[in-house]
Amino acid sequence: MNPSGSGVHEECGVFGMYNYTGGDVVTDLYYGISSLQHRGQESCGIAVTDTFGPRGRVSCEKDLGLVQEVFQKETLECLHGNLGIGHVRYSTTGATVRENTQPLVLKYYKGSLCLAHNGNLVNAAELRQELEESGALFTTTIDSEVIAYLIARERIVSASAEDAVARACSRIRGAYALVVASPRKLIGVRDPHGLRPLCIGRKENTWIFASESCAITSVGGTFVRDVEPGEIVSVMKDGSLKSTHFAQGTRLAHCVFEYIYFARLDSTIDSHSVYDVRVKSGRYLASHFPTDADLVAGVPDSGLASAYGYALESGIPFGFAFHKNSYVGRTFIKPTQKERESGVKMKLNVIPTAVAGKRIVLVDDSIVRGTTIKNLIRDLKNAGAREVHVRISSPPFLYPCYFGTDVPASGSLIAHSHSVEEIRDAIGADSLGYMSIDGLSEIVDGLPICTACFSGEYPMEVPDHDISGALES
């Protein structure tokens, strides 16, 4: 849920295309990142090059705002190229400033390097210090620039761009999906744990990399496969694909929040339908936390499919308790909690005739601080709901995430200092049921997942400092 800034937020989205016969990809890049807008609404950008033109010449446009705000017709008409990458950004800790927008474009000894990144590094600070001490000058506060510098430096002493990427990836730790454009290649990279998603698609003479399969189908492409964890896939100038693995035998730990919250319902990630997983989560909650009720409703948008699954399993009618105004501004960037809460009331309004006199099961993806769900329950009861039974399709958050999910330090998590019963009382629910960690594994059919924010068991060594000071993408 992300109507107020007190729930889990989006990650970033990356998208890349290479038409190896020379066709312009700018329009499809625009629609590709537009279809990933749900993953980040702070900023966006596109960088393109013509592989049949002067080597290393890159055109790039990026700014703060939504895709349709940044890219007007006149802006797109200034961009031309058959190889390009795009990015939409949501920052978990860093400043929302134009300097931190992506893609990053570097001009260096070997020509040009463009990079778009989704994820978070856990060793970015020490790598940045090392690079600065050797003369590197940084213009952003994001860890993506650390990755770009490492690749550029390694390229000088490497036989190919893929080798440079592999050498750079051997030094970074954390979660990342990268799309990299060199003067004549498009490269997709996924971290060895598989924390961040990345997939491959094709449209006639064009290869596509995208954070989600929905972006591939949105431009008329066909999903081919997921990039494997620890894999580097390169699109060569003759249209062939080259695959190498830079890390094997690493513990897999896919981010389960791709299925619970981040991804679009029409996406498939690591062979699992997001829609199917969410419906299964609702069924699981209904079987483990049944209750007598008159209506099952979800918190828009990520709670809706889970609510539908709960209704299917329980036999209680599925319906809508809220109207969502999709045209309200992005409330999470407002400066005060009071303004954020006002933004929620603008975005989500109770439908009085749908809830009056009814016992309601309200399904949502998560509870972070508890503020938003408390306000929604209050609004439902003010509109005449007799009871509100809350069901959450993730376990209680107990620990911060260092990998790109906006789960804050433990002190800000209501479950860290409150029992389930205390949370139920604090938010005003008549009952409260959370998904279990075993339940998560069940709904994704045993896919290896990261449970760190619920269990404290991180798939790699993480910093011992508060995440609020970390670099991010």
KOLPAPA-752517 format. One record per residue (C-alpha): x, y, z. Coordinates in steps of 0.5 Angstrom, whole numbers, plus 500, padded with zeros to 3 digits. Example, Ala and Ser with C-alpha at 12.3 -4.5 7.8 and 13.67 -1.06 7.14 Angstrom:
<nodes>
<node u="525" v="491" w="516"/>
<node u="527" v="498" w="514"/>
</nodes>
This chain:
<nodes>
<node u="500" v="500" w="500"/>
<node u="503" v="507" w="498"/>
<node u="498" v="512" w="499"/>
<node u="501" v="516" w="504"/>
<node u="508" v="515" w="505"/>
<node u="507" v="511" w="511"/>
<node u="507" v="504" w="507"/>
<node u="512" v="500" w="502"/>
<node u="514" v="505" w="496"/>
<node u="516" v="503" w="489"/>
<node u="523" v="501" w="487"/>
<node u="526" v="503" w="480"/>
<node u="524" v="501" w="473"/>
<node u="529" v="500" w="468"/>
<node u="528" v="499" w="460"/>
<node u="533" v="498" w="454"/>
<node u="532" v="497" w="447"/>
<node u="537" v="495" w="441"/>
<node u="534" v="495" w="434"/>
<node u="540" v="492" w="431"/>
<node u="538" v="494" w="424"/>
<node u="538" v="501" w="425"/>
<node u="530" v="502" w="427"/>
<node u="529" v="508" w="432"/>
<node u="527" v="506" w="439"/>
<node u="525" v="512" w="442"/>
<node u="518" v="512" w="442"/>
<node u="518" v="505" w="444"/>
<node u="523" v="507" w="450"/>
<node u="517" v="512" w="452"/>
<node u="512" v="507" w="452"/>
<node u="516" v="502" w="456"/>
<node u="518" v="507" w="462"/>
<node u="511" v="509" w="462"/>
<node u="509" v="502" w="463"/>
<node u="514" v="502" w="469"/>
<node u="511" v="508" w="472"/>
<node u="508" v="504" w="478"/>
<node u="515" v="503" w="480"/>
<node u="517" v="510" w="481"/>
<node u="514" v="517" w="480"/>
<node u="520" v="522" w="482"/>
<node u="524" v="522" w="476"/>
<node u="525" v="519" w="469"/>
<node u="530" v="519" w="463"/>
<node u="532" v="516" w="456"/>
<node u="539" v="516" w="453"/>
<node u="539" v="514" w="446"/>
<node u="545" v="513" w="441"/>
<node u="545" v="511" w="434"/>
<node u="550" v="505" w="433"/>
<node u="551" v="507" w="425"/>
<node u="553" v="514" w="427"/>
<node u="559" v="517" w="430"/>
<node u="561" v="512" w="436"/>
<node u="560" v="514" w="443"/>
<node u="555" v="520" w="441"/>
<node u="549" v="520" w="446"/>
<node u="543" v="524" w="447"/>
<node u="539" v="524" w="454"/>
<node u="533" v="527" w="457"/>
<node u="531" v="526" w="464"/>
<node u="528" v="530" w="469"/>
<node u="524" v="530" w="476"/>
<node u="517" v="528" w="474"/>
<node u="512" v="523" w="471"/>
<node u="514" v="520" w="464"/>
<node u="508" v="524" w="461"/>
<node u="510" v="530" w="464"/>
<node u="518" v="530" w="463"/>
<node u="517" v="527" w="455"/>
<node u="513" v="532" w="451"/>
<node u="512" v="531" w="444"/>
<node u="518" v="536" w="442"/>
<node u="522" v="533" w="447"/>
<node u="522" v="526" w="444"/>
<node u="523" v="529" w="437"/>
<node u="530" v="531" w="439"/>
<node u="532" v="524" w="441"/>
<node u="534" v="519" w="435"/>
<node u="537" v="512" w="436"/>
<node u="537" v="505" w="435"/>
<node u="540" v="503" w="442"/>
<node u="537" v="506" w="448"/>
<node u="536" v="505" w="455"/>
<node u="530" v="508" w="460"/>
<node u="529" v="509" w="467"/>
<node u="524" v="511" w="472"/>
<node u="526" v="512" w="479"/>
<node u="523" v="512" w="487"/>
<node u="529" v="514" w="492"/>
<node u="529" v="510" w="498"/>
<node u="533" v="515" w="502"/>
<node u="537" v="520" w="498"/>
<node u="535" v="527" w="495"/>
<node u="530" v="528" w="490"/>
<node u="534" v="532" w="486"/>
<node u="535" v="533" w="478"/>
<node u="543" v="531" w="479"/>
<node u="540" v="524" w="482"/>
<node u="536" v="522" w="476"/>
<node u="538" v="517" w="471"/>
<node u="540" v="514" w="466"/>
<node u="547" v="516" w="468"/>
<node u="551" v="518" w="462"/>
<node u="559" v="518" w="462"/>
<node u="564" v="520" w="457"/>
<node u="571" v="517" w="458"/>
<node u="577" v="514" w="454"/>
<node u="573" v="508" w="451"/>
<node u="567" v="513" w="448"/>
<node u="561" v="513" w="452"/>
<node u="557" v="509" w="458"/>
<node u="550" v="509" w="459"/>
<node u="547" v="506" w="465"/>
<node u="540" v="505" w="469"/>
<node u="540" v="501" w="475"/>
<node u="534" v="498" w="480"/>
<node u="537" v="496" w="487"/>
<node u="541" v="498" w="493"/>
<node u="548" v="496" w="494"/>
<node u="551" v="495" w="501"/>
<node u="558" v="497" w="500"/>
<node u="557" v="503" w="496"/>
<node u="560" v="508" w="501"/>
<node u="567" v="504" w="502"/>
<node u="567" v="503" w="494"/>
<node u="566" v="511" w="493"/>
<node u="571" v="513" w="498"/>
<node u="576" v="508" w="495"/>
<node u="574" v="511" w="488"/>
<node u="574" v="519" w="491"/>
<node u="581" v="517" w="494"/>
<node u="584" v="515" w="487"/>
<node u="581" v="522" w="484"/>
<node u="574" v="520" w="482"/>
<node u="569" v="526" w="482"/>
<node u="562" v="524" w="483"/>
<node u="556" v="529" w="481"/>
<node u="551" v="525" w="485"/>
<node u="549" v="522" w="491"/>
<node u="547" v="515" w="488"/>
<node u="550" v="508" w="488"/>
<node u="549" v="507" w="481"/>
<node u="554" v="512" w="479"/>
<node u="559" v="508" w="483"/>
<node u="557" v="502" w="479"/>
<node u="558" v="506" w="473"/>
<node u="565" v="509" w="475"/>
<node u="567" v="502" w="476"/>
<node u="565" v="499" w="469"/>
<node u="568" v="505" w="466"/>
<node u="575" v="504" w="470"/>
<node u="575" v="496" w="468"/>
<node u="573" v="497" w="461"/>
<node u="580" v="501" w="460"/>
<node u="584" v="494" w="462"/>
<node u="578" v="489" w="459"/>
<node u="578" v="486" w="453"/>
<node u="570" v="487" w="452"/>
<node u="565" v="491" w="455"/>
<node u="562" v="485" w="458"/>
<node u="569" v="483" w="462"/>
<node u="569" v="490" w="465"/>
<node u="561" v="489" w="467"/>
<node u="563" v="482" w="470"/>
<node u="569" v="485" w="474"/>
<node u="565" v="491" w="476"/>
<node u="560" v="486" w="479"/>
<node u="565" v="482" w="482"/>
<node u="566" v="488" w="487"/>
<node u="559" v="490" w="488"/>
<node u="555" v="487" w="494"/>
<node u="547" v="488" w="494"/>
<node u="541" v="488" w="490"/>
<node u="541" v="490" w="482"/>
<node u="538" v="490" w="476"/>
<node u="543" v="494" w="471"/>
<node u="541" v="496" w="463"/>
<node u="548" v="498" w="460"/>
<node u="549" v="501" w="453"/>
<node u="556" v="501" w="450"/>
<node u="557" v="505" w="444"/>
<node u="555" v="498" w="440"/>
<node u="552" v="493" w="445"/>
<node u="546" v="493" w="450"/>
<node u="548" v="489" w="456"/>
<node u="543" v="487" w="462"/>
<node u="545" v="484" w="469"/>
<node u="542" v="481" w="475"/>
<node u="545" v="481" w="482"/>
<node u="547" v="474" w="484"/>
<node u="542" v="473" w="489"/>
<node u="536" v="475" w="484"/>
<node u="534" v="480" w="489"/>
<node u="532" v="485" w="483"/>
<node u="528" v="482" w="477"/>
<node u="530" v="483" w="470"/>
<node u="527" v="480" w="463"/>
<node u="529" v="479" w="456"/>
<node u="524" v="480" w="450"/>
<node u="524" v="481" w="443"/>
<node u="520" v="485" w="438"/>
<node u="522" v="484" w="430"/>
<node u="529" v="486" w="430"/>
<node u="529" v="489" w="437"/>
<node u="532" v="486" w="443"/>
<node u="529" v="489" w="450"/>
<node u="531" v="488" w="457"/>
<node u="526" v="490" w="462"/>
<node u="524" v="490" w="470"/>
<node u="518" v="487" w="468"/>
<node u="515" v="483" w="463"/>
<node u="509" v="488" w="462"/>
<node u="513" v="493" w="459"/>
<node u="515" v="488" w="454"/>
<node u="508" v="487" w="452"/>
<node u="506" v="494" w="452"/>
<node u="511" v="496" w="446"/>
<node u="508" v="490" w="442"/>
<node u="514" v="485" w="444"/>
<node u="514" v="478" w="446"/>
<node u="517" v="476" w="453"/>
<node u="523" v="471" w="452"/>
<node u="526" v="469" w="459"/>
<node u="528" v="472" w="465"/>
<node u="535" v="474" w="466"/>
<node u="538" v="469" w="471"/>
<node u="541" v="471" w="477"/>
<node u="549" v="473" w="476"/>
<node u="548" v="473" w="469"/>
<node u="550" v="478" w="464"/>
<node u="547" v="478" w="457"/>
<node u="549" v="482" w="451"/>
<node u="546" v="484" w="445"/>
<node u="551" v="484" w="440"/>
<node u="551" v="489" w="433"/>
<node u="549" v="483" w="429"/>
<node u="543" v="481" w="433"/>
<node u="546" v="475" w="437"/>
<node u="545" v="474" w="444"/>
<node u="551" v="473" w="449"/>
<node u="551" v="470" w="456"/>
<node u="556" v="469" w="461"/>
<node u="555" v="468" w="469"/>
<node u="560" v="472" w="473"/>
<node u="557" v="469" w="480"/>
<node u="555" v="461" w="481"/>
<node u="553" v="458" w="487"/>
<node u="550" v="464" w="491"/>
<node u="544" v="463" w="495"/>
<node u="538" v="465" w="491"/>
<node u="534" v="470" w="495"/>
<node u="528" v="473" w="490"/>
<node u="525" v="479" w="493"/>
<node u="518" v="477" w="495"/>
<node u="515" v="484" w="495"/>
<node u="515" v="484" w="487"/>
<node u="509" v="479" w="488"/>
<node u="506" v="482" w="494"/>
<node u="507" v="490" w="492"/>
<node u="511" v="492" w="487"/>
<node u="510" v="489" w="480"/>
<node u="504" v="490" w="476"/>
<node u="498" v="484" w="476"/>
<node u="500" v="483" w="468"/>
<node u="507" v="481" w="470"/>
<node u="511" v="475" w="470"/>
<node u="517" v="474" w="474"/>
<node u="521" v="468" w="475"/>
<node u="516" v="464" w="472"/>
<node u="511" v="466" w="477"/>
<node u="505" v="470" w="475"/>
<node u="504" v="476" w="480"/>
<node u="496" v="476" w="479"/>
<node u="496" v="468" w="481"/>
<node u="501" v="469" w="487"/>
<node u="497" v="475" w="490"/>
<node u="490" v="471" w="489"/>
<node u="494" v="465" w="492"/>
<node u="496" v="470" w="498"/>
<node u="488" v="472" w="499"/>
<node u="486" v="464" w="499"/>
<node u="492" v="463" w="504"/>
<node u="489" v="468" w="509"/>
<node u="482" v="466" w="508"/>
<node u="484" v="459" w="510"/>
<node u="488" v="461" w="516"/>
<node u="485" v="467" w="519"/>
<node u="477" v="466" w="517"/>
<node u="472" v="470" w="520"/>
<node u="464" v="472" w="519"/>
<node u="464" v="478" w="515"/>
<node u="459" v="481" w="509"/>
<node u="464" v="484" w="504"/>
<node u="471" v="483" w="503"/>
<node u="475" v="489" w="500"/>
<node u="482" v="491" w="498"/>
<node u="486" v="497" w="499"/>
<node u="487" v="500" w="492"/>
<node u="491" v="497" w="488"/>
<node u="496" v="492" w="491"/>
<node u="491" v="489" w="496"/>
<node u="485" v="488" w="491"/>
<node u="487" v="481" w="488"/>
<node u="489" v="478" w="495"/>
<node u="482" v="481" w="497"/>
<node u="479" v="477" w="491"/>
<node u="483" v="471" w="493"/>
<node u="480" v="471" w="500"/>
<node u="473" v="472" w="497"/>
<node u="474" v="466" w="493"/>
<node u="476" v="462" w="499"/>
<node u="472" v="464" w="504"/>
<node u="465" v="465" w="500"/>
<node u="464" v="472" w="502"/>
<node u="462" v="477" w="497"/>
<node u="468" v="481" w="494"/>
<node u="467" v="488" w="493"/>
<node u="470" v="495" w="493"/>
<node u="470" v="500" w="499"/>
<node u="474" v="505" w="497"/>
<node u="474" v="510" w="490"/>
<node u="481" v="511" w="488"/>
<node u="483" v="518" w="485"/>
<node u="488" v="516" w="480"/>
<node u="490" v="524" w="478"/>
<node u="492" v="526" w="485"/>
<node u="499" v="528" w="486"/>
<node u="504" v="524" w="489"/>
<node u="503" v="525" w="496"/>
<node u="509" v="521" w="499"/>
<node u="514" v="527" w="497"/>
<node u="510" v="532" w="501"/>
<node u="514" v="535" w="507"/>
<node u="509" v="534" w="513"/>
<node u="506" v="528" w="516"/>
<node u="499" v="532" w="516"/>
<node u="500" v="534" w="509"/>
<node u="501" v="526" w="507"/>
<node u="495" v="524" w="511"/>
<node u="491" v="530" w="507"/>
<node u="493" v="527" w="501"/>
<node u="491" v="520" w="503"/>
<node u="484" v="523" w="504"/>
<node u="484" v="526" w="497"/>
<node u="487" v="519" w="494"/>
<node u="482" v="514" w="497"/>
<node u="475" v="515" w="499"/>
<node u="470" v="511" w="502"/>
<node u="464" v="509" w="498"/>
<node u="459" v="509" w="504"/>
<node u="453" v="505" w="501"/>
<node u="458" v="499" w="500"/>
<node u="460" v="499" w="507"/>
<node u="454" v="502" w="511"/>
<node u="452" v="496" w="516"/>
<node u="457" v="491" w="514"/>
<node u="462" v="487" w="517"/>
<node u="468" v="488" w="513"/>
<node u="475" v="484" w="511"/>
<node u="480" v="489" w="509"/>
<node u="486" v="486" w="505"/>
<node u="492" v="490" w="504"/>
<node u="500" v="488" w="503"/>
<node u="503" v="491" w="509"/>
<node u="503" v="495" w="515"/>
<node u="509" v="499" w="516"/>
<node u="508" v="504" w="521"/>
<node u="501" v="503" w="522"/>
<node u="498" v="510" w="520"/>
<node u="495" v="509" w="514"/>
<node u="491" v="503" w="516"/>
<node u="489" v="506" w="522"/>
<node u="486" v="512" w="518"/>
<node u="482" v="507" w="513"/>
<node u="479" v="503" w="519"/>
<node u="477" v="510" w="522"/>
<node u="474" v="512" w="515"/>
<node u="470" v="506" w="514"/>
<node u="467" v="506" w="521"/>
<node u="465" v="513" w="520"/>
<node u="462" v="511" w="514"/>
<node u="458" v="506" w="518"/>
<node u="462" v="499" w="517"/>
<node u="460" v="495" w="523"/>
<node u="467" v="491" w="524"/>
<node u="473" v="492" w="520"/>
<node u="477" v="485" w="520"/>
<node u="484" v="487" w="517"/>
<node u="488" v="481" w="513"/>
<node u="496" v="483" w="511"/>
<node u="499" v="479" w="505"/>
<node u="506" v="480" w="508"/>
<node u="509" v="478" w="515"/>
<node u="510" v="483" w="520"/>
<node u="516" v="488" w="519"/>
<node u="521" v="487" w="524"/>
<node u="528" v="489" w="520"/>
<node u="530" v="494" w="515"/>
<node u="531" v="493" w="508"/>
<node u="538" v="494" w="505"/>
<node u="536" v="492" w="498"/>
<node u="532" v="497" w="495"/>
<node u="525" v="496" w="499"/>
<node u="523" v="502" w="503"/>
<node u="523" v="499" w="509"/>
<node u="526" v="504" w="515"/>
<node u="530" v="502" w="521"/>
<node u="527" v="498" w="526"/>
<node u="525" v="504" w="531"/>
<node u="520" v="506" w="525"/>
<node u="516" v="499" w="525"/>
<node u="510" v="498" w="529"/>
<node u="511" v="491" w="529"/>
<node u="518" v="492" w="532"/>
<node u="515" v="494" w="539"/>
<node u="508" v="492" w="539"/>
<node u="505" v="485" w="539"/>
<node u="500" v="483" w="533"/>
<node u="494" v="484" w="539"/>
<node u="497" v="491" w="541"/>
<node u="498" v="493" w="533"/>
<node u="490" v="491" w="532"/>
<node u="488" v="495" w="538"/>
<node u="493" v="501" w="536"/>
<node u="490" v="501" w="529"/>
<node u="482" v="500" w="531"/>
<node u="481" v="493" w="527"/>
<node u="476" v="488" w="530"/>
<node u="481" v="483" w="528"/>
<node u="488" v="482" w="525"/>
<node u="492" v="477" w="521"/>
<node u="498" v="477" w="518"/>
<node u="501" v="472" w="512"/>
<node u="507" v="467" w="515"/>
<node u="514" v="466" w="513"/>
<node u="512" v="459" w="511"/>
<node u="506" v="462" w="507"/>
<node u="510" v="466" w="503"/>
<node u="514" v="460" w="501"/>
<node u="508" v="457" w="499"/>
<node u="504" v="462" w="495"/>
<node u="511" v="462" w="491"/>
<node u="511" v="455" w="490"/>
<node u="518" v="454" w="494"/>
<node u="521" v="460" w="490"/>
<node u="527" v="462" w="494"/>
<node u="526" v="468" w="497"/>
<node u="529" v="474" w="501"/>
<node u="525" v="474" w="508"/>
<node u="530" v="479" w="511"/>
<node u="525" v="484" w="513"/>
<node u="521" v="479" w="517"/>
<node u="526" v="475" w="520"/>
<node u="533" v="478" w="520"/>
<node u="536" v="473" w="516"/>
<node u="540" v="477" w="510"/>
<node u="542" v="473" w="504"/>
<node u="549" v="477" w="505"/>
<node u="553" v="481" w="510"/>
<node u="549" v="488" w="511"/>
<node u="552" v="495" w="514"/>
<node u="551" v="495" w="522"/>
<node u="549" v="503" w="521"/>
<node u="542" v="506" w="520"/>
<node u="540" v="505" w="513"/>
<node u="538" v="513" w="512"/>
<node u="545" v="515" w="511"/>
<node u="546" v="510" w="505"/>
<node u="547" v="511" w="498"/>
<node u="541" v="509" w="494"/>
<node u="539" v="508" w="486"/>
</nodes>
